[in-house]
Amino acid sequence: MDSTRSSRSRTSWRARRSGAPTPLVTIVTPLLLVAVVLGLLLPLSLTSPLIAVGALGLVGLIAYIAALGAERSSWHLLILAFFFAPLTNLAAGPKPFVLASFLFFLSFVLALPRLVHRALHLPKLFLGGGLLFTIMGLIAAPFAINSLVSLWYLVTAVIALIGIPAVMVWMNPSDRHMYAMMLAFAFGAAFSTLYGLPGYTYRNYGFTYHPVALAYTCMLALSFVPYLMASKHARSRWLLVPPLAAIALVGVWTSGSRTGLVVLFALALLVPLLERSIKLGLALIAGVVLILPSILSLDPSRGSTSALARLFGSGGAQNSDTTRLSTIRDGLEQVQQSPIVGNGYSVEHTYVIHNLYLQVLAAEGVLGLVGLLLLLSAFVAALRKAPSPRRALAYPALAVILAGPFQPNMADHYLGMSLGLSLVGVVGIMRGSPSSDPDAPPAESSAGIDAQAKV
């Protein structure tokens, strides 16, 4: 009996030493969450049948969490969040309140009992760039047309560019978890593409708020392909990844987004060079040769609105170019008015500039742009030092950087979640590749916890 007590004592001590939550915390956390959610939803459910159905669904989710436990449910919900990330129409309000963001937040809350014992250390470039970007955004807000609008946009950008990636490093997903997240995202992008194909008449919106959002999510899904194909954690990759990549390419093509197509061309040239692989380059060329005829035959009558056709001026591209050039001239005028402090963010001026870097320069001035560049460089800082397949985790961030000159988006949840994968990879690379065993103790397998990443 004494030996049993001693064994339990040693187990408890090891749990505390490794940062793992105690059994009591694991049991109590889901139950408290159930009680809080029920208390909040019960009064609301009496006012509307729709709210009542939503409340029942949420209670079912909480029951699932209580049955599996906080830690396992946290990973399941995070993977589910990646599936819903490309489906931006599943929203209950402004951008931070889409379903994927809710699931991500819930996953984080469930993980807190095991995270509070961990110290979080992030790359210096990430911290310095993020701090400078945030401070300059706060300084510029009073000079905006509407200070509250400027602050709101800054908050959404900080959540996407800094908050979500930092949380993902803190949660410390294993290689298997990251493989599952990327695969779930690719499935979500495929669903979005196929959802919009039957009825689109001009450009495919998918299950998003705009064709550009469909192209962006599909582009990010394609940037995951090198890591997914190089991963050794699932034999199913040869069965699942090629068809998902083909559907994502269809999404970019039918969206009519020239940005998505240009970035994919750039990645197709850069990735084989970075991987130093002639075979990979030949495989990409062969894939395009095999897939492109099928895409062209989807609907010849809509060919003039495809991404390639619009790249060469068809499908209303000339009107779009006129508008873009006008907003860029307006942005340059704003820079001349206040090059140091900036003019704050506004719907009327900065947000309509289809150039992320000019947008930040106009809104936050030179120092704000420097902060953004430092921040983005942190996601790819270890690109050359990394072995394969770890190096491939930087490609989503590289895609975001390449898309910057052609689009204004820096506040969507799917952007932050993709950058989070890159940051996990960078921090892991700087301290040595983490263990691929999801059950390994955090102190042994952490990609970004208890480690100073000197970038």
C-alpha positions as CSV (number, residue, x, y, z in Angstrom):
1,M,0.0,0.0,0.0
2,D,2.8,2.3,0.9
3,S,4.4,1.6,-2.5
4,T,1.2,2.5,-4.3
5,R,1.0,5.8,-2.4
6,S,4.7,6.5,-3.2
7,S,4.0,5.7,-6.9
8,R,1.0,8.1,-7.0
9,S,3.1,10.8,-5.2
10,R,5.9,10.4,-7.8
11,T,3.4,10.6,-10.6
12,S,1.8,13.7,-9.2
13,W,5.2,15.3,-8.7
14,R,6.2,14.5,-12.3
15,A,2.9,16.0,-13.6
16,R,3.6,19.2,-11.7
17,R,7.2,19.2,-12.9
18,S,6.3,18.7,-16.6
19,G,3.5,21.3,-16.4
20,A,0.7,18.8,-17.0
21,P,-2.6,19.7,-15.3
22,T,-3.7,17.6,-12.3
23,P,-6.7,15.2,-12.8
24,L,-8.9,17.4,-10.6
25,V,-8.3,20.4,-12.9
26,T,-8.9,18.3,-16.0
27,I,-12.3,17.1,-14.7
28,V,-13.4,20.4,-13.2
29,T,-12.6,22.7,-16.1
30,P,-15.1,21.2,-18.6
31,L,-17.9,21.0,-15.9
32,L,-17.4,24.7,-15.0
33,L,-17.5,25.5,-18.7
34,V,-20.8,23.6,-19.1
35,A,-22.3,25.5,-16.1
36,V,-21.3,28.9,-17.4
37,V,-22.5,28.3,-21.0
38,L,-25.8,26.9,-19.7
39,G,-26.3,29.8,-17.4
40,L,-25.7,32.3,-20.3
41,L,-27.7,30.5,-22.9
42,L,-30.8,29.5,-21.0
43,P,-32.4,33.0,-20.9
44,L,-31.5,33.6,-24.5
45,S,-33.0,30.3,-25.7
46,L,-36.4,31.3,-24.4
47,T,-36.6,34.2,-26.9
48,S,-36.1,32.4,-30.2
49,P,-36.3,28.8,-31.6
50,L,-33.2,29.4,-33.6
51,I,-31.3,30.5,-30.6
52,A,-32.6,27.4,-28.8
53,V,-31.3,25.1,-31.5
54,G,-27.9,26.9,-31.4
55,A,-27.9,26.5,-27.6
56,L,-28.6,22.8,-27.8
57,G,-25.8,22.4,-30.3
58,L,-23.4,24.3,-28.0
59,V,-24.5,22.2,-25.0
60,G,-23.8,19.1,-27.1
61,L,-20.4,20.4,-27.8
62,I,-19.8,21.0,-24.2
63,A,-21.0,17.5,-23.3
64,Y,-18.5,16.2,-25.9
65,I,-15.7,18.2,-24.2
66,A,-16.7,16.9,-20.8
67,A,-16.7,13.3,-22.1
68,L,-13.3,13.4,-23.8
69,G,-11.5,15.7,-21.3
70,A,-10.1,19.2,-21.8
71,E,-6.8,18.3,-23.4
72,R,-8.0,15.9,-26.1
73,S,-11.0,18.1,-26.9
74,S,-8.7,21.1,-27.2
75,W,-6.7,19.5,-30.0
76,H,-9.8,18.2,-31.7
77,L,-11.4,21.7,-31.7
78,L,-8.2,23.3,-33.0
79,I,-8.2,20.9,-35.9
80,L,-11.9,21.6,-36.5
81,A,-11.1,25.3,-36.4
82,F,-8.7,24.8,-39.3
83,F,-11.4,23.0,-41.3
84,F,-13.8,25.9,-40.8
85,A,-11.2,28.6,-41.3
86,P,-11.6,28.8,-45.2
87,L,-15.4,29.0,-44.7
88,T,-15.6,32.7,-43.9
89,N,-19.4,32.9,-44.5
90,L,-19.9,31.0,-41.2
91,A,-19.9,34.2,-39.2
92,A,-21.9,35.7,-36.4
93,G,-20.6,39.3,-36.8
94,P,-17.4,41.1,-37.8
95,K,-14.2,39.2,-38.7
96,P,-13.1,38.1,-35.3
97,F,-16.4,36.4,-34.6
98,V,-16.4,33.8,-37.4
99,L,-17.0,30.1,-36.4
100,A,-13.3,29.2,-36.8
101,S,-12.3,32.0,-34.4
102,F,-14.8,30.8,-31.8
103,L,-13.5,27.2,-32.1
104,F,-9.9,28.4,-31.9
105,F,-10.7,30.5,-28.8
106,L,-12.5,27.6,-27.1
107,S,-9.6,25.3,-27.9
108,F,-7.2,27.8,-26.2
109,V,-9.5,28.1,-23.1
110,L,-9.5,24.3,-22.7
111,A,-5.7,24.2,-23.1
112,L,-5.1,26.9,-20.5
113,P,-4.9,24.4,-17.5
114,R,-1.8,22.9,-19.1
115,L,-0.5,26.2,-20.5
116,V,-0.4,28.3,-17.4
117,H,2.6,26.2,-16.2
118,R,4.6,27.1,-19.2
119,A,6.7,30.1,-19.9
120,L,6.3,31.6,-23.4
121,H,9.3,32.9,-25.2
122,L,8.9,34.2,-28.8
123,P,11.4,35.2,-31.4
124,K,12.9,38.7,-30.9
125,L,12.0,39.8,-34.4
126,F,8.4,38.8,-33.8
127,L,8.2,40.6,-30.4
128,G,10.0,43.8,-31.6
129,G,8.2,44.1,-34.9
130,G,4.8,43.3,-33.3
131,L,5.4,45.9,-30.6
132,L,6.4,48.6,-33.0
133,F,3.5,47.8,-35.3
134,T,1.0,48.0,-32.5
135,I,2.4,51.2,-30.9
136,M,2.5,53.1,-34.2
137,G,-1.1,52.0,-34.9
138,L,-2.2,53.4,-31.5
139,I,-0.3,56.6,-32.1
140,A,-1.9,57.0,-35.5
141,A,-5.5,56.3,-34.5
142,P,-6.3,59.9,-33.2
143,F,-5.4,61.2,-36.7
144,A,-7.8,58.9,-38.5
145,I,-11.2,60.0,-39.9
146,N,-12.8,57.8,-37.3
147,S,-10.5,56.9,-34.4
148,L,-12.7,54.0,-33.3
149,V,-12.7,52.4,-36.7
150,S,-8.9,52.8,-36.9
151,L,-8.5,51.1,-33.5
152,W,-10.9,48.3,-34.4
153,Y,-9.0,47.5,-37.5
154,L,-5.8,47.6,-35.6
155,V,-7.2,45.2,-33.0
156,T,-8.3,42.7,-35.7
157,A,-4.8,42.9,-37.4
158,V,-3.0,42.4,-34.1
159,I,-5.2,39.4,-33.3
160,A,-4.4,37.9,-36.7
161,L,-0.7,38.8,-37.0
162,I,0.4,38.5,-33.4
163,G,-2.2,37.0,-31.1
164,I,-3.2,33.8,-33.0
165,P,0.4,32.9,-33.9
166,A,1.7,33.5,-30.4
167,V,-1.1,31.3,-28.9
168,M,-0.3,28.5,-31.4
169,V,3.4,28.6,-30.3
170,W,2.2,28.4,-26.7
171,M,-0.1,25.5,-27.4
172,N,2.9,23.7,-29.0
173,P,1.3,21.4,-31.6
174,S,3.3,18.3,-32.5
175,D,4.2,17.4,-36.1
176,R,1.2,15.1,-36.2
177,H,-1.1,17.8,-35.0
178,M,0.2,20.2,-37.6
179,Y,-0.3,17.6,-40.3
180,A,-3.9,17.2,-39.2
181,M,-4.5,21.0,-39.1
182,M,-3.1,21.5,-42.6
183,L,-5.1,18.6,-44.0
184,A,-8.3,20.0,-42.3
185,F,-7.7,23.4,-43.8
186,A,-7.2,21.9,-47.3
187,F,-10.5,19.9,-46.9
188,G,-12.2,23.2,-45.9
189,A,-10.8,25.0,-48.9
190,A,-11.9,22.1,-51.1
191,F,-15.5,22.2,-49.7
192,S,-15.6,26.0,-50.2
193,T,-14.5,25.6,-53.8
194,L,-16.9,22.8,-54.7
195,Y,-19.8,24.7,-52.9
196,G,-19.4,27.6,-55.2
197,L,-18.8,25.8,-58.5
198,P,-22.4,24.8,-59.6
199,G,-24.0,28.2,-59.5
200,Y,-21.3,30.8,-60.1
201,T,-21.9,33.1,-63.1
202,Y,-19.0,35.5,-63.0
203,R,-16.5,34.6,-60.3
204,N,-16.5,31.8,-57.8
205,Y,-17.2,33.0,-54.3
206,G,-17.1,29.5,-52.8
207,F,-18.3,29.7,-49.2
208,T,-16.6,33.0,-48.5
209,Y,-17.5,36.7,-48.5
210,H,-15.4,37.5,-51.7
211,P,-13.7,35.7,-54.6
212,V,-10.4,37.0,-53.4
213,A,-11.0,35.3,-50.0
214,L,-11.6,32.0,-51.8
215,A,-8.4,32.4,-53.8
216,Y,-6.4,33.4,-50.7
217,T,-7.6,30.4,-48.7
218,C,-6.9,28.0,-51.6
219,M,-3.5,29.6,-52.1
220,L,-2.6,29.0,-48.5
221,A,-3.9,25.4,-48.8
222,L,-1.5,24.9,-51.7
223,S,1.3,26.4,-49.7
224,F,0.8,23.5,-47.2
225,V,1.4,20.9,-49.9
226,P,5.3,20.6,-49.6
227,Y,5.0,19.9,-45.9
228,L,2.1,17.5,-46.2
229,M,3.8,15.5,-48.9
230,A,7.2,15.4,-47.1
231,S,5.5,14.4,-43.8
232,K,6.1,10.8,-42.7
233,H,3.2,10.7,-40.2
234,A,0.5,9.6,-42.5
235,R,0.6,7.1,-45.4
236,S,-2.7,8.6,-46.6
237,R,-0.9,11.7,-47.9
238,W,-0.5,10.3,-51.4
239,L,-4.2,9.4,-51.5
240,L,-5.5,12.7,-50.0
241,V,-3.1,15.6,-50.8
242,P,-3.0,15.5,-54.7
243,P,-6.8,15.7,-55.1
244,L,-7.1,18.4,-52.5
245,A,-4.3,20.3,-54.2
246,A,-6.1,20.0,-57.5
247,I,-9.4,21.3,-56.1
248,A,-7.5,24.2,-54.5
249,L,-6.0,25.1,-57.8
250,V,-9.5,25.0,-59.3
251,G,-10.6,27.4,-56.5
252,V,-7.8,29.9,-57.4
253,W,-8.6,29.6,-61.1
254,T,-12.4,30.1,-60.9
255,S,-12.1,32.9,-58.3
256,G,-10.6,35.1,-61.0
257,S,-8.1,36.4,-58.5
258,R,-4.9,37.4,-60.2
259,T,-3.1,37.7,-56.9
260,G,-3.6,34.0,-56.1
261,L,-2.3,33.0,-59.5
262,V,0.8,35.2,-59.4
263,V,1.7,34.0,-55.9
264,L,1.3,30.4,-56.9
265,F,3.6,31.0,-59.9
266,A,6.2,32.6,-57.6
267,L,6.0,29.7,-55.1
268,A,6.3,27.2,-58.0
269,L,9.6,28.8,-58.9
270,L,10.9,29.5,-55.4
271,V,10.0,26.2,-53.6
272,P,12.1,23.9,-55.8
273,L,15.0,26.4,-55.5
274,L,14.7,26.5,-51.7
275,E,14.3,22.8,-51.5
276,R,17.3,22.3,-53.9
277,S,15.2,19.7,-55.7
278,I,15.1,19.2,-59.4
279,K,12.6,16.4,-58.9
280,L,10.2,18.7,-57.1
281,G,10.4,21.2,-59.9
282,L,9.7,18.6,-62.5
283,A,6.8,17.2,-60.4
284,L,5.3,20.7,-60.2
285,I,5.5,21.2,-64.0
286,A,4.1,17.7,-64.6
287,G,1.2,18.4,-62.2
288,V,0.3,21.7,-64.0
289,V,0.5,20.0,-67.4
290,L,-1.9,17.2,-66.2
291,I,-4.3,19.4,-64.2
292,L,-4.6,22.5,-66.4
293,P,-6.6,21.0,-69.2
294,S,-9.2,19.7,-66.7
295,I,-9.5,23.2,-65.2
296,L,-9.8,24.8,-68.7
297,S,-12.6,22.4,-69.5
298,L,-14.7,23.2,-66.4
299,D,-16.8,25.7,-68.3
300,P,-15.4,27.3,-71.5
301,S,-18.1,30.0,-71.4
302,R,-16.6,31.4,-68.2
303,G,-13.0,31.4,-69.4
304,S,-12.9,35.2,-69.7
305,T,-13.3,35.5,-65.9
306,S,-10.7,32.9,-64.9
307,A,-7.6,34.1,-63.0
308,L,-5.4,33.7,-66.1
309,A,-7.8,35.6,-68.4
310,R,-8.1,38.4,-65.9
311,L,-4.3,38.5,-65.6
312,F,-4.2,39.4,-69.3
313,G,-6.9,42.0,-69.0
314,S,-10.2,40.2,-69.6
315,G,-13.2,39.7,-67.3
316,G,-13.5,43.3,-66.0
317,A,-9.8,43.4,-65.0
318,Q,-9.3,46.8,-66.7
319,N,-11.9,48.5,-64.4
320,S,-10.3,46.8,-61.4
321,D,-6.9,48.1,-62.5
322,T,-8.2,51.6,-62.8
323,T,-9.6,51.5,-59.3
324,R,-6.5,50.0,-57.8
325,L,-4.2,52.6,-59.4
326,S,-6.5,55.3,-58.2
327,T,-6.3,54.0,-54.6
328,I,-2.5,53.6,-54.8
329,R,-2.2,57.3,-55.9
330,D,-4.4,58.3,-53.0
331,G,-2.3,56.2,-50.6
332,L,0.9,57.9,-51.8
333,E,-0.7,61.3,-51.2
334,Q,-1.5,60.2,-47.7
335,V,2.1,59.2,-47.1
336,Q,3.3,62.6,-48.2
337,Q,0.8,64.2,-45.8
338,S,2.1,62.3,-42.7
339,P,5.1,60.1,-43.5
340,I,6.2,59.5,-39.9
341,V,3.0,59.2,-37.8
342,G,0.6,58.1,-40.5
343,N,-3.1,58.9,-40.9
344,G,-4.7,55.9,-39.1
345,Y,-6.9,53.3,-40.8
346,S,-10.1,54.2,-42.5
347,V,-12.6,52.5,-44.8
348,E,-12.5,55.6,-47.1
349,H,-8.8,55.6,-47.7
350,T,-6.3,53.0,-46.3
351,Y,-8.4,49.8,-46.4
352,V,-9.2,50.2,-50.1
353,I,-5.5,50.3,-51.0
354,H,-4.7,46.9,-52.6
355,N,-1.2,46.9,-51.3
356,L,-0.6,45.8,-47.8
357,Y,2.7,47.6,-47.4
358,L,1.5,50.9,-48.8
359,Q,-1.7,50.6,-46.6
360,V,0.4,50.3,-43.4
361,L,2.8,53.0,-44.6
362,A,-0.2,55.4,-45.1
363,A,-1.9,54.4,-41.9
364,E,1.0,54.1,-39.5
365,G,3.9,55.8,-41.2
366,V,7.4,54.6,-41.8
367,L,8.0,53.2,-38.4
368,G,4.7,51.2,-38.6
369,L,5.8,49.7,-41.9
370,V,9.2,48.8,-40.4
371,G,7.4,47.1,-37.6
372,L,5.3,45.1,-40.0
373,L,8.3,44.0,-42.1
374,L,10.2,42.9,-39.0
375,L,7.1,41.0,-37.9
376,L,6.6,39.2,-41.2
377,S,10.3,38.4,-41.5
378,A,10.1,36.6,-38.2
379,F,7.9,34.0,-39.8
380,V,10.5,33.0,-42.4
381,A,13.7,33.9,-40.5
382,A,14.9,30.3,-40.1
383,L,14.0,29.3,-43.7
384,R,17.6,28.6,-44.9
385,K,18.7,26.9,-41.7
386,A,15.9,24.4,-41.5
387,P,16.0,20.8,-42.8
388,S,13.2,19.3,-44.8
389,P,10.3,19.0,-44.1
390,R,10.6,21.6,-41.3
391,R,11.6,24.2,-43.9
392,A,8.2,23.8,-45.6
393,L,6.5,25.3,-42.6
394,A,7.7,28.7,-43.7
395,Y,6.0,28.5,-47.1
396,P,2.5,29.7,-45.8
397,A,4.2,32.9,-44.4
398,L,6.2,33.2,-47.6
399,A,2.9,33.1,-49.6
400,V,1.4,35.9,-47.3
401,I,4.5,38.1,-47.9
402,L,4.4,37.6,-51.7
403,A,0.7,38.4,-51.7
404,G,1.2,41.7,-49.8
405,P,1.9,44.0,-52.8
406,F,-1.4,43.0,-54.4
407,Q,-4.0,42.8,-51.6
408,P,-4.9,44.6,-48.3
409,N,-5.8,41.7,-46.1
410,M,-4.0,41.4,-42.7
411,A,-6.9,40.8,-40.3
412,D,-8.6,37.5,-41.3
413,H,-8.5,34.5,-38.9
414,Y,-7.3,32.1,-41.6
415,L,-4.3,34.4,-42.2
416,G,-3.3,34.2,-38.5
417,M,-3.8,30.5,-38.2
418,S,-1.6,29.9,-41.3
419,L,1.1,32.2,-40.0
420,G,0.9,30.4,-36.6
421,L,2.0,27.2,-38.2
422,S,5.0,29.0,-39.7
423,L,5.9,30.6,-36.3
424,V,5.7,27.2,-34.6
425,G,8.1,25.9,-37.2
426,V,10.5,28.8,-36.9
427,V,10.7,28.6,-33.1
428,G,11.2,24.8,-33.3
429,I,13.9,25.2,-35.9
430,M,15.8,27.7,-33.8
431,R,16.0,25.2,-30.9
432,G,16.1,22.0,-32.8
433,S,13.2,20.0,-34.3
434,P,10.7,19.0,-31.6
435,S,9.5,15.5,-31.1
436,S,6.8,14.3,-33.3
437,D,5.2,12.3,-30.5
438,P,2.1,14.2,-29.3
439,D,2.3,12.4,-25.9
440,A,5.8,13.4,-25.2
441,P,6.3,15.7,-22.1
442,P,6.1,19.4,-23.0
443,A,9.5,20.1,-21.5
444,E,11.1,17.5,-23.9
445,S,9.2,18.1,-27.1
446,S,8.3,21.8,-27.0
447,A,8.6,23.7,-30.3
448,G,8.3,27.1,-28.7
449,I,8.0,26.9,-24.9
450,D,10.8,27.5,-22.4
451,A,13.2,28.4,-25.2
452,Q,14.7,31.7,-26.2
453,A,14.6,31.8,-30.0
454,K,17.4,34.0,-31.1
455,V,16.3,35.3,-34.5
